[in-house]
Structure formats: structure tokens, C-alpha cells
Amino acid sequence: KLTNDDGTVRDLRTGGYTASLVIRAREQSTTTYDTLTSTNGRITFLDPVSGSTLYCNFPTAVTSTLDFHRAVGDLVISLGAENEIPIELAFVLDKGAAP
């Protein structure tokens, strides 16, 4: 759930949002490693009680082609044109890690 500036609460489990995550080599980089969106089905909100768990799907077909150790991501959750929540993330890719 997200609370707007005016105090109204949006339950993300009911839809009405879009989300995108762009993974780049570094901040301000034009090199993009991967793009996940709620439109392409790779970002969803899963927690059936609070709606607070964000799920990002990184299928093997994508991760097997990635060749970086560290990267950054820009996650934006949008509840409409005037309600965007930007979040900066950092990633470490360890292909040797157990699933």
C-alpha cells in the first residue's frame, strides 16, 4: 500500500499502478542491461495481505546473457502522471551463487 501526499491510501494489489526498473552499468549511463516493467509482466506486487512485496522476475534467459559484476537500477512506481515514486537500487550479479 502507498499513501499519497493528500493522505489517500492506494492498495497496489488492486492495480492502478505501473512500475519500471531499468538496470544500467552505472548512474547516468546510457548502457542498459535489462528493463523490467509491470506491462511486460516482470514486475508484480505479491503480498496478499499488505500488498507490500515487490517481485522482479529475472529469468535465466536474461541473466545468462548479463556480463557485469555491479550495476545500478532506477525503479519508478507510478500511480498516475503526478504520483511517481523514484527509487535508486544497487545490484551485484553473482552467477556462481546457489539459487
C-alpha positions as a printed NumPy array, in Angstrom:
array([[  0.   ,   0.   ,   0.   ],
       [  1.16 ,   3.529,  -0.717],
       [ -0.086,   6.691,   0.929],
       [ -0.416,   9.747,  -1.316],
       [  0.54 ,  13.249,  -0.167],
       [ -3.139,  14.003,   0.448],
       [ -3.426,  11.011,   2.811],
       [ -5.342,   8.714,   0.492],
       [ -4.117,   5.122,   0.512],
       [ -3.6  ,   3.164,  -2.71 ],
       [ -3.749,  -0.611,  -2.496],
       [ -1.35 ,  -1.857,  -5.157],
       [ -2.924,  -5.318,  -5.108],
       [ -5.929,  -3.917,  -6.971],
       [ -3.871,  -2.498,  -9.84 ],
       [ -3.931,   1.098, -10.959],
       [ -0.155,   1.386, -10.97 ],
       [  2.726,   0.943, -13.361],
       [  6.287,   0.136, -12.418],
       [  9.533,   0.07 , -14.328],
       [ 13.074,  -0.918, -13.41 ],
       [ 15.98 ,  -0.073, -15.692],
       [ 19.319,  -1.681, -14.823],
       [ 22.35 ,   0.274, -16.047],
       [ 26.118,  -0.043, -15.879],
       [ 26.335,   2.986, -13.553],
       [ 24.417,   6.151, -12.703],
       [ 23.721,   8.335, -15.744],
       [ 24.949,   5.565, -18.061],
       [ 23.348,   5.049, -21.453],
       [ 24.271,   1.339, -21.319],
       [ 21.163,  -0.612, -20.287],
       [ 21.499,  -4.221, -19.135],
       [ 17.84 ,  -5.027, -18.582],
       [ 14.392,  -3.412, -18.361],
       [ 11.563,  -4.81 , -16.272],
       [  8.058,  -3.351, -16.241],
       [  4.623,  -4.132, -14.896],
       [  3.482,  -4.019, -18.53 ],
       [  5.849,  -6.807, -19.636],
       [  4.888,  -8.818, -16.527],
       [  8.342,  -8.812, -14.95 ],
       [  7.285,  -6.6  , -12.002],
       [  4.332,  -7.5  ,  -9.785],
       [  3.168,  -6.876,  -6.224],
       [  2.642, -10.185,  -4.466],
       [  1.936,  -9.926,  -0.757],
       [ -1.744, -10.938,  -0.416],
       [ -2.114,  -9.221,   2.957],
       [ -0.293,  -5.899,   2.726],
       [  0.498,  -5.6  ,  -0.979],
       [  3.994,  -4.562,   0.053],
       [  6.133,  -7.245,  -1.595],
       [  7.551,  -6.225,  -4.956],
       [  8.524,  -9.151,  -7.187],
       [ 11.018,  -8.654, -10.018],
       [ 11.392, -11.57 , -12.404],
       [ 14.898, -12.246, -13.756],
       [ 14.544, -15.368, -15.931],
       [ 17.59 , -17.488, -16.752],
       [ 17.297, -16.493, -20.407],
       [ 18.078, -12.918, -19.324],
       [ 20.615, -13.455, -16.538],
       [ 22.65 , -15.901, -18.62 ],
       [ 23.394, -13.076, -21.063],
       [ 24.347, -10.488, -18.437],
       [ 28.043,  -9.799, -18.065],
       [ 28.573,  -7.374, -15.184],
       [ 29.54 ,  -7.599, -11.549],
       [ 27.925,  -4.413, -10.243],
       [ 25.159,  -2.259, -11.656],
       [ 22.585,   0.318, -10.606],
       [ 18.852,   0.413, -11.145],
       [ 16.184,   3.058, -11.346],
       [ 12.838,   1.773, -10.087],
       [  9.825,   4.016, -10.654],
       [  6.37 ,   3.194,  -9.32 ],
       [  3.699,   5.38 , -10.877],
       [  0.17 ,   5.871,  -9.592],
       [ -0.586,   8.354, -12.33 ],
       [  1.118,  11.275, -14.019],
       [  1.536,  13.275, -10.813],
       [  2.316,  10.435,  -8.393],
       [  5.675,   8.891,  -9.225],
       [  7.954,   7.284,  -6.667],
       [ 11.59 ,   7.027,  -7.839],
       [ 13.881,   4.556,  -6.018],
       [ 17.576,   4.02 ,  -6.727],
       [ 18.953,   0.495,  -6.323],
       [ 22.356,  -1.204,  -6.485],
       [ 22.909,  -4.732,  -7.803],
       [ 25.641,  -7.317,  -7.514],
       [ 25.454, -10.17 , -10.005],
       [ 26.96 , -13.393,  -8.714],
       [ 26.415, -16.104, -11.293],
       [ 28.115, -18.614,  -9.023],
       [ 25.538, -18.24 ,  -6.239],
       [ 23.168, -21.088,  -5.475],
       [ 19.53 , -20.426,  -6.388]])
